């Protein structure tokens, strides 16, 4: 893990505040001042801020910009997992709150807090999720209406809850749903005679994917982000 990531995660400072503290010489590694925010720490490194030791303790709440080809699982013998993208010291007891298909990119939430993740994923909480979807054909007005009213999925006894559709341009839409059925977005578009070519999750509840996160990047949720879903 980079030094600035460690300091921000363990101290409650923002990443910008952590970098500032490091460049000002307020952070030590193994007893020596270190001003390189991008220094990669060994698992045994001892880090202190203003003389106070730092450690990764308590519940952890992370967002990740999941890249394609990575599975939403804690372990997989055949494919890289979201946890494989994290430093080993962060993954202890970490699990995923709201999975994404391997070919779907975007906002992924990870936590050690089981009650919190249940509130995020439970159908009873009506937690909305917004996806940026590229479809094979522009949506017709009839298709938009069907998605917004709720529709019947193949081999599913219940119609979907009403969705929100925003047509951005051509074949690109933002689709907001409040359920998490198996392959739901893909099945909804198939039900109106279309096909999903690209799928990217932008938002869960009030938590929006940080635009500064590159694919595979992650950061700790702010207190406000965490509490908005709790």
C-alpha atoms as a printed R data frame, in Angstrom:
    type eleno elety resid chain resno       x       y       z
1   ATOM     1    CA   UNK     A     1   0.000   0.000   0.000
2   ATOM     2    CA   UNK     A     2   1.180   3.530  -0.749
3   ATOM     3    CA   UNK     A     3   2.086   5.667   2.232
4   ATOM     4    CA   UNK     A     4  -0.562   8.319   1.490
5   ATOM     5    CA   UNK     A     5  -3.250   5.622   1.191
6   ATOM     6    CA   UNK     A     6  -2.194   4.106   4.503
7   ATOM     7    CA   UNK     A     7  -2.172   7.450   6.307
8   ATOM     8    CA   UNK     A     8  -5.560   8.484   4.896
9   ATOM     9    CA   UNK     A     9  -7.175   5.121   5.697
10  ATOM    10    CA   UNK     A    10  -5.809   4.834   9.228
11  ATOM    11    CA   UNK     A    11  -5.989   8.460  10.380
12  ATOM    12    CA   UNK     A    12  -9.266   9.788   8.982
13  ATOM    13    CA   UNK     A    13  -7.437  12.407   6.912
14  ATOM    14    CA   UNK     A    14  -8.435  12.929   3.305
15  ATOM    15    CA   UNK     A    15  -5.927  11.775   0.684
16  ATOM    16    CA   UNK     A    16  -4.993  15.426   0.009
17  ATOM    17    CA   UNK     A    17  -4.471  16.112   3.734
18  ATOM    18    CA   UNK     A    18  -2.407  12.941   4.072
19  ATOM    19    CA   UNK     A    19  -0.138  13.963   1.179
20  ATOM    20    CA   UNK     A    20   0.294  17.408   2.710
21  ATOM    21    CA   UNK     A    21   1.233  15.931   6.089
22  ATOM    22    CA   UNK     A    22   3.768  13.613   4.448
23  ATOM    23    CA   UNK     A    23   5.450  16.321   2.359
24  ATOM    24    CA   UNK     A    24   5.727  18.477   5.491
25  ATOM    25    CA   UNK     A    25   7.621  15.716   7.276
26  ATOM    26    CA   UNK     A    26   4.946  14.918   9.846
27  ATOM    27    CA   UNK     A    27   4.866  11.208   8.969
28  ATOM    28    CA   UNK     A    28   7.552   8.699   9.912
29  ATOM    29    CA   UNK     A    29   8.150   5.174   8.632
30  ATOM    30    CA   UNK     A    30  10.115   2.901  10.966
31  ATOM    31    CA   UNK     A    31  11.146   5.954  12.960
32  ATOM    32    CA   UNK     A    32  12.414   7.993  10.017
33  ATOM    33    CA   UNK     A    33  10.640  10.963   8.439
34  ATOM    34    CA   UNK     A    34   9.377  10.131   4.966
35  ATOM    35    CA   UNK     A    35   8.243  12.797   2.500
36  ATOM    36    CA   UNK     A    36   7.479  10.442  -0.415
37  ATOM    37    CA   UNK     A    37   3.706  10.048  -0.530
38  ATOM    38    CA   UNK     A    38   3.953   7.307  -3.158
39  ATOM    39    CA   UNK     A    39   6.310   5.105  -1.125
40  ATOM    40    CA   UNK     A    40   5.089   1.508  -1.007
41  ATOM    41    CA   UNK     A    41   5.024   0.085   2.500
42  ATOM    42    CA   UNK     A    42   6.000  -3.398   3.561
43  ATOM    43    CA   UNK     A    43   3.467  -5.256   5.747
44  ATOM    44    CA   UNK     A    44   5.839  -4.844   8.729
45  ATOM    45    CA   UNK     A    45   6.321  -1.076   8.352
46  ATOM    46    CA   UNK     A    46   5.653   1.066  11.424
47  ATOM    47    CA   UNK     A    47   3.989   4.355  10.501
48  ATOM    48    CA   UNK     A    48   3.336   7.327  12.769
49  ATOM    49    CA   UNK     A    49   1.676  10.699  12.234
50  ATOM    50    CA   UNK     A    50   2.737  13.596  14.474
51  ATOM    51    CA   UNK     A    51   4.374  11.025  16.735
52  ATOM    52    CA   UNK     A    52   1.250   8.880  17.088
53  ATOM    53    CA   UNK     A    53   1.396   5.305  15.700
54  ATOM    54    CA   UNK     A    54  -1.110   4.527  12.930
55  ATOM    55    CA   UNK     A    55  -2.777   1.187  12.300
56  ATOM    56    CA   UNK     A    56  -5.550  -0.158  10.086
57  ATOM    57    CA   UNK     A    57  -8.214  -0.905  12.669
58  ATOM    58    CA   UNK     A    58 -11.977  -0.925  12.966
59  ATOM    59    CA   UNK     A    59 -14.514  -1.463  10.208
60  ATOM    60    CA   UNK     A    60 -13.447  -0.602   6.688
61  ATOM    61    CA   UNK     A    61 -15.584   0.890   3.924
62  ATOM    62    CA   UNK     A    62 -14.088   1.181   0.438
63  ATOM    63    CA   UNK     A    63 -15.176   2.113  -3.052
64  ATOM    64    CA   UNK     A    64 -13.459   0.655  -6.095
65  ATOM    65    CA   UNK     A    65 -13.650   1.390  -9.797
66  ATOM    66    CA   UNK     A    66 -13.898  -2.238 -10.889
67  ATOM    67    CA   UNK     A    67 -12.291  -2.979 -14.238
68  ATOM    68    CA   UNK     A    68 -13.624  -5.489 -16.743
69  ATOM    69    CA   UNK     A    69 -12.444  -9.069 -16.366
70  ATOM    70    CA   UNK     A    70 -12.356  -8.931 -12.571
71  ATOM    71    CA   UNK     A    71 -14.902 -10.996 -10.648
72  ATOM    72    CA   UNK     A    72 -16.808  -9.752  -7.608
73  ATOM    73    CA   UNK     A    73 -15.659 -12.493  -5.262
74  ATOM    74    CA   UNK     A    74 -13.303 -12.935  -2.348
75  ATOM    75    CA   UNK     A    75 -11.516 -15.804  -4.117
76  ATOM    76    CA   UNK     A    76 -11.574 -17.463  -7.530
77  ATOM    77    CA   UNK     A    77  -9.170 -20.042  -8.908
78  ATOM    78    CA   UNK     A    78  -9.654 -19.013 -12.549
79  ATOM    79    CA   UNK     A    79 -10.052 -15.217 -12.577
80  ATOM    80    CA   UNK     A    80  -8.615 -12.192 -10.765
81  ATOM    81    CA   UNK     A    81 -10.922 -10.906  -8.043
82  ATOM    82    CA   UNK     A    82 -11.654  -7.433  -6.715
83  ATOM    83    CA   UNK     A    83  -9.759  -8.307  -3.542
84  ATOM    84    CA   UNK     A    84  -6.697  -9.210  -5.596
85  ATOM    85    CA   UNK     A    85  -6.469  -5.513  -6.530
86  ATOM    86    CA   UNK     A    86  -6.074  -4.477  -2.882
87  ATOM    87    CA   UNK     A    87  -3.064  -4.636  -0.562
88  ATOM    88    CA   UNK     A    88  -3.136  -7.810   1.521
89  ATOM    89    CA   UNK     A    89  -3.396  -5.866   4.785
90  ATOM    90    CA   UNK     A    90  -6.696  -4.314   3.649
91  ATOM    91    CA   UNK     A    91  -8.440  -7.524   2.639
92  ATOM    92    CA   UNK     A    92  -8.804  -9.145   6.056
93  ATOM    93    CA   UNK     A    93 -12.516  -9.835   6.677
94  ATOM    94    CA   UNK     A    94 -13.412  -7.691   3.649
95  ATOM    95    CA   UNK     A    95 -16.401  -8.635   1.511
96  ATOM    96    CA   UNK     A    96 -18.326  -7.115  -1.389
97  ATOM    97    CA   UNK     A    97 -21.621  -5.267  -0.904
98  ATOM    98    CA   UNK     A    98 -23.438  -5.564  -4.221
99  ATOM    99    CA   UNK     A    99 -21.678  -7.607  -6.869
100 ATOM   100    CA   UNK     A   100 -20.996  -6.776 -10.499
101 ATOM   101    CA   UNK     A   101 -20.656  -9.217 -13.398
102 ATOM   102    CA   UNK     A   102 -17.101  -9.841 -14.593
103 ATOM   103    CA   UNK     A   103 -17.654  -7.770 -17.742
104 ATOM   104    CA   UNK     A   104 -19.396  -4.909 -15.887
105 ATOM   105    CA   UNK     A   105 -17.246  -2.010 -14.710
106 ATOM   106    CA   UNK     A   106 -17.653   0.790 -12.205
107 ATOM   107    CA   UNK     A   107 -18.655   1.367  -8.609
108 ATOM   108    CA   UNK     A   108 -18.054  -1.539  -6.253
109 ATOM   109    CA   UNK     A   109 -18.419  -1.251  -2.480
110 ATOM   110    CA   UNK     A   110 -16.359  -3.371  -0.095
111 ATOM   111    CA   UNK     A   111 -16.596  -3.517   3.680
112 ATOM   112    CA   UNK     A   112 -15.940  -5.532   6.812
113 ATOM   113    CA   UNK     A   113 -19.294  -4.426   8.264
114 ATOM   114    CA   UNK     A   114 -21.894  -7.147   7.656
115 ATOM   115    CA   UNK     A   115 -24.865  -5.146   8.934
116 ATOM   116    CA   UNK     A   116 -23.962  -2.195   6.728
117 ATOM   117    CA   UNK     A   117 -23.618  -4.341   3.606
118 ATOM   118    CA   UNK     A   118 -26.977  -5.963   4.358
119 ATOM   119    CA   UNK     A   119 -28.607  -2.530   4.417
120 ATOM   120    CA   UNK     A   120 -26.971  -1.722   1.070
121 ATOM   121    CA   UNK     A   121 -28.091  -4.926  -0.648
122 ATOM   122    CA   UNK     A   122 -31.422  -5.770   1.010
123 ATOM   123    CA   UNK     A   123 -34.450  -5.338  -1.314
124 ATOM   124    CA   UNK     A   124 -36.322  -3.804   1.636
125 ATOM   125    CA   UNK     A   125 -34.073  -0.742   1.737
126 ATOM   126    CA   UNK     A   126 -34.956   0.360  -1.821
127 ATOM   127    CA   UNK     A   127 -31.350   1.403  -2.504
128 ATOM   128    CA   UNK     A   128 -31.180   2.855  -6.021
129 ATOM   129    CA   UNK     A   129 -28.339   1.986  -8.386
130 ATOM   130    CA   UNK     A   130 -27.545   3.901 -11.564
131 ATOM   131    CA   UNK     A   131 -25.828   2.350 -14.574
132 ATOM   132    CA   UNK     A   132 -24.396   3.911 -17.725
133 ATOM   133    CA   UNK     A   133 -25.556   1.514 -20.451
134 ATOM   134    CA   UNK     A   134 -24.539   1.263 -24.096
135 ATOM   135    CA   UNK     A   135 -27.165  -0.666 -26.041
136 ATOM   136    CA   UNK     A   136 -27.045  -2.154 -29.528
137 ATOM   137    CA   UNK     A   137 -29.940  -0.050 -30.834
138 ATOM   138    CA   UNK     A   138 -31.346   3.340 -29.735
139 ATOM   139    CA   UNK     A   139 -34.238   2.913 -27.335
140 ATOM   140    CA   UNK     A   140 -37.692   3.544 -28.720
141 ATOM   141    CA   UNK     A   141 -40.220   5.591 -26.776
142 ATOM   142    CA   UNK     A   142 -42.189   2.378 -26.188
143 ATOM   143    CA   UNK     A   143 -39.095   0.709 -24.706
144 ATOM   144    CA   UNK     A   144 -38.447   3.628 -22.371
145 ATOM   145    CA   UNK     A   145 -42.066   3.531 -21.211
146 ATOM   146    CA   UNK     A   146 -41.904  -0.221 -20.570
147 ATOM   147    CA   UNK     A   147 -38.727   0.101 -18.514
148 ATOM   148    CA   UNK     A   148 -40.178   2.965 -16.486
149 ATOM   149    CA   UNK     A   149 -43.432   1.140 -15.808
150 ATOM   150    CA   UNK     A   150 -41.857  -2.201 -14.896
151 ATOM   151    CA   UNK     A   151 -41.782  -5.263 -17.108
152 ATOM   152    CA   UNK     A   152 -41.785  -9.038 -17.047
153 ATOM   153    CA   UNK     A   153 -38.422 -10.776 -17.282
154 ATOM   154    CA   UNK     A   154 -37.893 -14.192 -18.827
155 ATOM   155    CA   UNK     A   155 -38.453 -16.979 -16.283
156 ATOM   156    CA   UNK     A   156 -39.262 -14.485 -13.526
157 ATOM   157    CA   UNK     A   157 -42.719 -14.497 -11.897
158 ATOM   158    CA   UNK     A   158 -42.643 -10.872 -10.728
159 ATOM   159    CA   UNK     A   159 -42.410  -7.765 -12.899
160 ATOM   160    CA   UNK     A   160 -39.545  -5.408 -12.210
161 ATOM   161    CA   UNK     A   161 -40.023  -2.287 -10.155
162 ATOM   162    CA   UNK     A   162 -40.358   0.922 -12.177
163 ATOM   163    CA   UNK     A   163 -36.975   2.184 -13.374
164 ATOM   164    CA   UNK     A   164 -35.736   5.637 -14.323
165 ATOM   165    CA   UNK     A   165 -34.361   6.087 -17.830
166 ATOM   166    CA   UNK     A   166 -32.340   9.029 -19.085
167 ATOM   167    CA   UNK     A   167 -31.436   8.880 -22.767
168 ATOM   168    CA   UNK     A   168 -28.100  10.663 -23.122
169 ATOM   169    CA   UNK     A   169 -27.229  10.270 -26.770
170 ATOM   170    CA   UNK     A   170 -27.777   7.679 -29.458
171 ATOM   171    CA   UNK     A   171 -27.291   4.298 -27.855
172 ATOM   172    CA   UNK     A   172 -26.196   5.513 -24.412
173 ATOM   173    CA   UNK     A   173 -28.603   5.713 -21.480
174 ATOM   174    CA   UNK     A   174 -28.497   6.036 -17.700
175 ATOM   175    CA   UNK     A   175 -30.732   3.415 -16.078
176 ATOM   176    CA   UNK     A   176 -31.624   3.578 -12.386
177 ATOM   177    CA   UNK     A   177 -33.108   0.530 -10.656
178 ATOM   178    CA   UNK     A   178 -33.903  -0.322  -7.048
179 ATOM   179    CA   UNK     A   179 -33.459  -4.093  -7.193
180 ATOM   180    CA   UNK     A   180 -30.587  -6.476  -7.636
181 ATOM   181    CA   UNK     A   181 -31.895  -9.453  -9.552
182 ATOM   182    CA   UNK     A   182 -29.576 -11.760 -11.454
183 ATOM   183    CA   UNK     A   183 -28.219  -9.977 -14.567
184 ATOM   184    CA   UNK     A   184 -31.136  -7.567 -14.134
185 ATOM   185    CA   UNK     A   185 -30.054  -4.709 -16.408
186 ATOM   186    CA   UNK     A   186 -29.116  -7.058 -19.235
187 ATOM   187    CA   UNK     A   187 -32.394  -8.962 -18.871
188 ATOM   188    CA   UNK     A   188 -34.446  -5.756 -18.779
189 ATOM   189    CA   UNK     A   189 -32.942  -4.522 -22.026
190 ATOM   190    CA   UNK     A   190 -33.393  -7.969 -23.576
191 ATOM   191    CA   UNK     A   191 -37.065  -7.849 -22.562
192 ATOM   192    CA   UNK     A   192 -37.566  -4.772 -24.760
193 ATOM   193    CA   UNK     A   193 -35.734  -6.363 -27.679
194 ATOM   194    CA   UNK     A   194 -32.361  -4.717 -27.147
195 ATOM   195    CA   UNK     A   195 -28.901  -5.849 -26.108
196 ATOM   196    CA   UNK     A   196 -26.384  -4.443 -23.626
197 ATOM   197    CA   UNK     A   197 -22.980  -3.864 -25.188
198 ATOM   198    CA   UNK     A   198 -21.352  -2.071 -22.268
199 ATOM   199    CA   UNK     A   199 -22.390  -1.677 -18.633
200 ATOM   200    CA   UNK     A   200 -20.844   0.644 -16.043
201 ATOM   201    CA   UNK     A   201 -22.210   1.324 -12.545
202 ATOM   202    CA   UNK     A   202 -22.095   5.006 -11.628
203 ATOM   203    CA   UNK     A   203 -23.902   5.277  -8.313
204 ATOM   204    CA   UNK     A   204 -25.331   3.350  -5.339
205 ATOM   205    CA   UNK     A   205 -27.755   5.391  -3.257
206 ATOM   206    CA   UNK     A   206 -26.086   8.769  -2.710
207 ATOM   207    CA   UNK     A   207 -22.577   7.358  -3.268
208 ATOM   208    CA   UNK     A   208 -21.177   8.318  -6.682
209 ATOM   209    CA   UNK     A   209 -18.111   6.688  -8.216
210 ATOM   210    CA   UNK     A   210 -15.153   9.015  -7.676
211 ATOM   211    CA   UNK     A   211 -14.152  10.306 -11.151
212 ATOM   212    CA   UNK     A   212 -10.515  10.430 -10.026
213 ATOM   213    CA   UNK     A   213 -10.351   6.656  -9.574
214 ATOM   214    CA   UNK     A   214  -8.726   4.868 -12.473
215 ATOM   215    CA   UNK     A   215  -9.915   1.307 -13.267
216 ATOM   216    CA   UNK     A   216  -8.724  -0.829 -10.373
217 ATOM   217    CA   UNK     A   217  -8.334   2.206  -8.129
218 ATOM   218    CA   UNK     A   218  -9.958   2.445  -4.711
219 ATOM   219    CA   UNK     A   219 -10.356   4.741  -1.734
220 ATOM   220    CA   UNK     A   220 -11.966   4.813   1.686
221 ATOM   221    CA   UNK     A   221 -15.537   6.103   1.804
222 ATOM   222    CA   UNK     A   222 -15.992   9.431   3.532
223 ATOM   223    CA   UNK     A   223 -18.062   9.413   6.716
224 ATOM   224    CA   UNK     A   224 -20.902  11.125   4.831
225 ATOM   225    CA   UNK     A   225 -20.834   8.509   2.056
226 ATOM   226    CA   UNK     A   226 -20.783   5.658   4.549
227 ATOM   227    CA   UNK     A   227 -23.586   7.087   6.665
228 ATOM   228    CA   UNK     A   228 -25.774   7.820   3.623
229 ATOM   229    CA   UNK     A   229 -26.045   4.073   3.044
230 ATOM   230    CA   UNK     A   230 -26.230   3.062   6.675
